[in-house]
Amino acid sequence: MTEVRTRFAPSPTGYMHIGGMRTALFNWLWARHNGGKFILRIDDTDRSRHVEGALQPILEAFRWLGLDWDEGPEVGGPHGPYFQSQRQEIYRQAIERLLASGKAYRCFETPEQIQADRAEDEKAGRPYVSRRRSLDLSAEQVQQWVAEGRPHVIRLLVPRGRTVEIDDAVRGHVSWDTSMMPDPVLVRSDGSPLYNFATVVDDAAMRITHVMRAEEHLSNTPVQCLIYEALGVSPPRFAHIPIVTAPGSSRKLSKRDVAKYRNNPAFRKLFQMAEAVFPVVGLELSESLNPVMVAFYQELGFVPPGVLNALCRLGWSLDDRTEILPLETVVEKFSLERIVKSPAAFDPDKLLMFETHWMQQLPLEERVEGCLRFLAKAGWLPHSPTPRQRDYVTRIVQAMGERLRVFGDILSYGDFFVEDERLEYDEKAFRKRLQSAESIELLAAFRERLGEVEPFTAEELEALMRRFVEQQGVKMGQIVHPVRVAVTGKGVGFGLFETLEILGKDRVLRRIDRALQRARQSLS
């Protein structure tokens, strides 16, 4: 049985896009499901689009998600090099074979001639086809013009009157009439290969058996099939998977539309999370760090299983009901038949649902470690915390429960890490809860009772407050909210009694005293 070999060939033009990562994942899953090989190849032939330093973020995205590659950069393999820019001699040999066999030809037609031909065909209402004037040149004339350095490209000689057919694993039977196809350029005038030619040469040399890619590449397929044929190589099995669309739209999820996504309600939570976390750790939203890019989720503190679960469900399903999918289950059950044809809508709410689930599956120690990394990035704790600091964070993480969706969420609880005199207040919450004489008097009375509590535990504090409200003849909310604002500066948070216990008696009393002073001053 032939070994299954899949590949993903990103261009080093920026950080990994969610759609691209989904395509890479599907290729990885098919290779792992069949016990085959997954190859990572870098398509860097177009130097005009090359972004210096962009390779490492791509590799880092794979490493973060745990998607290893069997051949490629930093790994090597028997079919290298794995950078297309280093395979020029391989492309040169392949094009010489095509020229020698008459399957390709040197085209000396100028861009102006080709543009005129296109205009003529357009005016006549017919598809443009190559005029092939250069085929009328003698071999001697071609040789002379090449020696003179006359500009030219090398084109594939498309056989006319043929039908190119494939049985796509997702799209089914697809065919194209070659009479409607112009002769594609294989090599530019500067000698560099174009995508369709280089990718076929590489896939053939690397013995790729399955090519899974976005459906937008379907239009490249007939040309590539003809190049395979011209090289005397059988094409791989193609599977053109659905595009990933923006929420509530039929448009492809695109980094060019990031500014518009800010106004998309579906993205609101993700942008809010980033605006709460990124400034604290010295980052900012950008073209390479936004909800369309994988790095965005890594920098926010998502856990890989949550992101992988969401990516798996973008165009593939196990059945009609299962949402939560461990990666090992997907590897075991993955099939090309379950890939859908229709566009796959990116759903931030579902992503957050997956993320919350998988975060809670982590052992407490791993959740604490993840939070400690973010606290160190923010400069709130050292990179090597003391046992006491670690225990303190552990108690906060336990109290947060499902409020900890991503590790960056720990930074929403800065009130636990600032000095008491530097605690900042949410002005709206402060005015609502602590700007009446009645609320100030009630808080002051409760503060006196707090000083008597021993031990200062959540259970004892809750019992105290229940006795207090009963004696005062007030409702729980009339004291819960002023206490929360006084000790955390905010109107919301996890359980108040756990909050008080974690902060400790001395800090709680100091903070209430400071809040009372501020509230009284505002009334005077």
N, C-alpha and C positions, 0 to 999 in steps of 0.2 A: 504494500500500500504506500502511495506517495506521501511523503511527510508534508503536512500543512505548513505553509510559510506565508505569513502576512507581514505587512509593513505599514509604517506611517512615515511620511516624508515632509515635515514642516519646513517652511522657509524661515530663516533667522531674521524676521522683520519686526519682531515685537513679542510680547508675552503671549502665553497660550490662551486662545479664545475658548469659551465654553463649548461652542460647536465643534471646533477642532479636537478638543479633548474627548468629546463624546465619540467622534470618529476613531480616534486612537484607541479608546477603550474597547469599542466593538471589535477592532482588529486584534487587540490583545486577548479579549475573551475567546474569540474563535480559535486563536492559536493555542491558548491554554486548555480550552475544552477538548481539543483534538490531540493534546500532547505534542504540539508542533513548536515552531519558532516564531517569535515576534521580532522584527527588524526595525530599528530606528535609523532613518537615513535623512541627512540634512540637504535640502534642496537650496543650495546657495549659488546657483549658476548666474542669477541676475544680480550682479554686483550693485546696480543702481538702487535696488530695494533693500540691500543688506544693511542691517543696523548693528553697529559695533556693540559687542557685549550682550546681544540678544540670545545667544545660544544657552548660556548658563540658566537664565530664568526658565527656558523651555525644559531643560533637563531637570531643574529643580521641581517643576510642576509634576513631572513623572515620578520623581523620587518621593515627593510629598504624598502623592496618592498611592504609592506602593506599586506602581506599574513598571516592572523591570523589563529590560530588553535583552534579548539573547545575542544580538549582534548590533554594532553601531558605535557611536562615539564613546570613548573611555572604556569600551568593552572589547572592541575589535571583532574579528571573525574571519572566516575563510573567503569572504566575497568582497572585502574592502578594496579601496578605502570607502568610507561611508559618508563622505562629503562629496557632493557632485562636483565642486570646484577642483577636486583632486583627481577626477576621473576623465580629464580631457583627452588623454591618450586613448582611452577605451572608446570614447565617442568618435575620435578621429578614425580609428580602425574600422568602426562600424559604418561610418559614412563612406569610407573608401570602398568597402564591400558593396554598398548599395550603388555607388557610382559605377563600379566595375561591372556589375550585373545589369545595369540599365534600369534599375528600380528607382533611381534618383538622378537628377540632372542639375547642372549649374545654370542658374537663371540670371541673365544679364539685363533683363527688362528693368527700366527705371521706375521709381515710385510714381512719376508723372504718367508713364504709359499705363501702369496698372490702374491708377485712379481714373484715367480716361476710359479704360475698358469697363471698369465698374459702373461708371456713369452711363455708358452706352447700354449695358445690360439692364441697369435700373430703369432707364427710359423705355426700353423695350418690354419691361415687365417680366424679365426672366432672371433666374439666379446667376450670379457671377461665376464663370468658370475660367480657368487659366487659358491664355491663348497659346502658350508654349512656343513662342517664336524662337527661343534659344535652342530648341531641338532641331531647327533647320540649319544651325551652324555646323560646319565641319569640325572634326576632332582637332584638326590643326589650328583652326580659328579659335576654338575654345582654349586650347593649350597656350596659344599666343596671348590671348586676352588675360588669362590667369597669370602668365609670366609678366605681363605689363602691370599687373596689380589692379586691373579694372574691377570696380565694385560689383559684387554679385552675391546672391544667396544660393543655397542648395535646397531644392524642392523634391518632395516625393512625387513620383509619377503615378498619379491615381489611375487605376484601370477603369476605363469608362464602361458603362452598360452592365455594371455588376450590382449585386445587393450584398451589403455587409449585415450579418445577423449575429445576435447573441441571445442567450437565454440567461437573462439577469436574475440573480437569486431573489431580488426584491421586486423588480419591475416586470418580470416575465419576459416574453419574447419581444425583442426590439429589432427593427431593421432600418437600413438607410440605403438610398439609391446613390451610387457613386457618381451618376451623371449630374447630380446636383452639388458636387463637392469640388472646390478649387484645389489645386495642388498645394498642399501646406508646406510652409518653410520649415526645414529641419535644422538648418544651420544659418545663422546670421552672417552678414557680410564681414563681421569682425572675427568669424570663425567660432563663435560661441553657440552651443546647441540650444534649441528652444525646448520648452517643457515637454511637449508631446514626444519628442525624439529621445531626450535624455531619460525620461521616466520609463519608456519602453526598454531602452538598452539596459538600464539598471535593473528593472524588474526581471528581465530575461536572464541577466547575468547572476542575479541573486536568487533565481529559481522561485520567484513568488508565485504561489498557487492561487491565492485569493486576493482580490483588490476590493476592499470596502471603502467607499468614499461618498461624499455628499452628492446628491442628485444633480447639482449644477455641473458636475463633471461628465454627465452622460453625453453631452455634446462632443466631448473629446474622444469618446470611445471609438467611433468608426475610423477616425484617422489612426488611432493607436492600433486598432486591429489590423489595418493595412500595413502599418510599420512592422508589426509582429510577423505578418505574412511575408513581407519583403525580406526580413531577416531570417526566414525559415524557422520560426519559433512559434509554438502553440501559445495562444493568449491564456492568461489566468481566468478564473471564474470571477465575474464582476458582480458586485452587489452595491447598487446605488441607493444609499439610505436617505431618508427624508431630511430636509433642512430643519434647523432649529429656529423657530420664530419667536418674536417678542410677544409678551403676554397681551392677549386681546388684539392681535394683529396678524395679518398674513405675511408681513414683511420679515425677512431674515433677521435674526438677532445680530446686530452689527455694532461694532465699536464706533462707527461714524454717527450713530444715532444716540450716543450716550447722553448728550444734552437734553434730548427729548424724553429720555427715560426718567429723568428727574421729575417730570410732570406726569408720569404714568403711575396711577395709584398702586399698581401691583408691585412697583419697585420701592415704594415709600419706606417700608420697614428696613430694607437693605441700606438705603441711603442714610436713614436715621442712625442705624447702627454704626455705619462708617463715620458719620459726623461726630458720634460720641467717642469713638475709639481712636481713629487715625490721628487727630491733632495731639492727643495725649502721648502717643508713641512716636511723634515726629514725622507722620506721613500725611499725604493729602490725596484727594481724589484726582485722577489724571487719566490720560488716554490709555495708559498701561495698567492702571489700578482703579477699576470700576466694576460694576456687577456683571459685565460681559466677559471679564478676564478671570482665569483660575487664581491668579495671584491675589486677587481681591479677597477671596474666601480664606486663603492661607493666612493673609495678614490680619484678617478679622478674628482668626482663631477657630475656624470651623474644624471639625474632625473629619478626616478623609472618608470614613464609611458613610457619613451623611451625604457628602458630595458625590461619591461613587453611586450610592443608591439613587440619587436624583438623576445622574447621568445615564444610568442603566435604563431608567424609565422614560428617557427621551427617545421614543420611537421603538421601544422593545418592551414586551411584557411576558411574564411567566404564564399568566392566565388572566381571567377577567376580574380577579378580586385581590390578588396579592400585591401589596405595596411595599412592605418592609422586606428588603432582600439583602441578606449577607452576601458579600462578594463570592465566597466559596460556593454558595448555592447557585449564583448566576453562572459561574464557571461550569458547574456540573450540568446545568439545564440549558445553557445558551444554544440557540439555534437560529439559523438564517431565516427559517420559515416564520418566526415570530416577530421579525422586523416589519413594521408597518410601512405602507406607501405614503400615507398622508403626512403633512408637516407636523412636527413635534413642537408643541408650545412650551416654552420655558415658564415654569410656574414658581415664583419666589416663595409663595406661601407653602407650597408642597415641599420645597427645598428646606425651609425652616422646620417643617414638621419632621422630615427625615433627620435633620440635624439634631433637633431636640431629643428624638428617640435615641439616636446613636450616642449622643453625649451622655445620656443617663445610663447607657449600657457600660460605660467605662468604669473601672474600679475607682473608688474614691481617691486613691493615691495618684492615679493618672490625671484625674480632673484637677487635683491640687497642683500637680507639677505644671500642667498647662497654664493655670492661673498665675503661678509663681513667675513663669516666663514673661507674662504680660506685665506683671507688677514690676519686674526688674527693668523691662523696656521703658516703662513709665518713670522709672527712677524712684518708685515708692518703697521698694525693698531692694536689698543687695542681690546680686546674682547667686550668691551662696548664703541663703537665709539661715538664721539660727534655728535650732529646734523649737524655740518658743515662737518665733515668727511663723514657722511652718505650721505649728499647732493652731495659731491664731487664724491663718488663712483656711485651714481645714475646717474650722468651726464656721467660718463665713460660707464656704462652699456647701457645707451640709445644710446650712440654713437657707441658702438660695434655692436649693432643690431644682425644679424645672425652670426657674428663672435663669439658670446658667444654660443658655442655648449654645453660645460660642465662648471660647476662653476670654475674648475681649470684653465680655459682659462684666467681668470682675471690675473693670475700670469705671463702671457706673456706680460703684460703691466706694468712691474715694473718701466718703465721710468716715470710713473706718481707718483710714491711713493718714489723715491730716491731723496736725496738732489742734487741740481743742480751740485755741484762740484764733485759728485760721479757718475754722469751719465757715463755709459760705452758705447763705440761706437763699432758697427759692423765694423771691420777693412776693410772688403771687400767693404761694402757700402760706408764707409768714403773715401777710395781711389778712388772709382768710381765717387763720387759726389763732393768731396771737395779737389782735389789735382791738380787743374789747376788755374792759375792766373785769368783766365776769370770767373770761377765759384766763386772764393773767392771775386772778385771785385763785381760781381752781387749780392752775398749774403750780402755783406757789404752795398751796396746801398739800398737793400730792408730792411735791418735792420733799417736804418735811417728813412725810411718811416713808419715802424711799430710803432716807438715811437710816431708818431703823431695820431694814430688811436684812436678815441673815438666815441662810446663805442667799447670796444674790443670784438666784437661779430663775430660769424662765417660769418654772412651776410656782415658786414663791411670789414672783412678781405678778403673775396673772391672778393668783389668789388675793394679793393685796389690792389690786385694782378693782376686782369685783366687790370686795368689802367696801372700798372707798366710794364707788359710785352708788352703792346701796345706801351708805350712810349720808352721802351728799344729796341723794335724790336726783341724780342726773343719769344720762345715758352714757354707755361706754364710749361712743364716738366723741362725746364732748371733752374727754380727757385723752383718749388714744391719739387723736390727731394733733393736739397741741404738744404732747410729749414727743411724738415722732418728729415734728418739725424742729423742736428744740434740740433734739439730740443728733439728728441726721441732716438737718437743713432742708429736707425734702418732704413732700406730702405723701410719697408712696415708697414702698420697699417690702422686704419680706417680713415675717412675723415680728411684731414690736417687742415681744418679751424675749425672743432669741436675740434681737438686736441689743437690748439693754444688757443681757447677760454677757454677750461677747465684748461689749465696750467696757463693762465693769463699773462698779459703783462710783468710784472716784471720778471717772471721766463723765459719766452720766450726770452726776451732780454738778460738775463744773459747767457742763454744757447747758444745763437747765438754768443755772444761775446767770450765765451770759445771755441766754435768750430772754430771760425775765428782765434783765437790765435794759436790753435793747427795746423790748416791748414797752416798758414803762417810760423810757425816754421818748418813744414815738407818741405817747399819749400826753406828755407834759407840754 
